Structure formats: structure tokens, C-alpha cells
Amino acid sequence: MNIKLIAEEKITISELKEIAQEFYITMIKGAVDIEKGIVVFGGEYHIDASAFLTEKTGSKSDDIWGFNIYLDQPKEEWIEYRALINIKPVHGNRSMIISDKKIRDRIQTLVNSKIE
């Protein structure tokens, strides 16, 4: 499984498109640790990216949120905040879609800052 961890470096659109070929072609799943500012792209399911973050960086599941990027959409509209790993009733998020605008904005800033 092709999963790419982006911490300090950046990833290009071409690299994202290459990773996306493994499962969804024009869409790529990912997860972000909003406390550490680390993003992971790839995997068949968001839990793949989440597990990668937990195992490789020691991220806590409370800090990890899932997203999708639609590579054929404009950058302002390409992130979708829907993932099973986003169901976190303890944090007030009772659905797959992230309801907290502050968390969505943080994810958008982090994800976009990691892509060239």
C-alpha cells in the first residue's frame, strides 16, 4: 500500500496523482494529526492512514482527522471532510463529516501547506 507521510517537506500534485492511482484515480484519502501538523496521503481506507500516523509518529487518535482530496477539483473546493474516523462523540463530532469549522479550517491550512 502506497502511503506517504508529509511532515516538514511538501508533496507535488504529480506525486499525489501517482498515489491516487492505487485505489481511486482522481481522489486520494488522507489523515492529518492537527496537533503535530503531520499529513498522510494514501491508503484504501482512512483507517490505513490513521494507523500509519499512530504507528510511525505516535499520533493520538483524538488528534487524527480524515479527509479526501478530489484532484480534479479547484484547490479551494477539493477537500472533503468525510471519514469514518471522524466520528468522535467525545469531541462533539457525531457524524462522518467534521462539524467544527475550526477543525476543518485547520485541516485545510495544513493540507494545502503540504502540497506544491
Secondary structure, DSSP 8 states (H G I E B T S, - for coil): --EEEESSS-B-HHHHHHHHTTTTSSEEEEEEETTTTEEEEE-SSHHHHHHHHHHHH---GGGEEEEEEETTS-TTT-EE-B-GGG-BGGGTB-SSB---HHHHHHHHHHHHHTB-
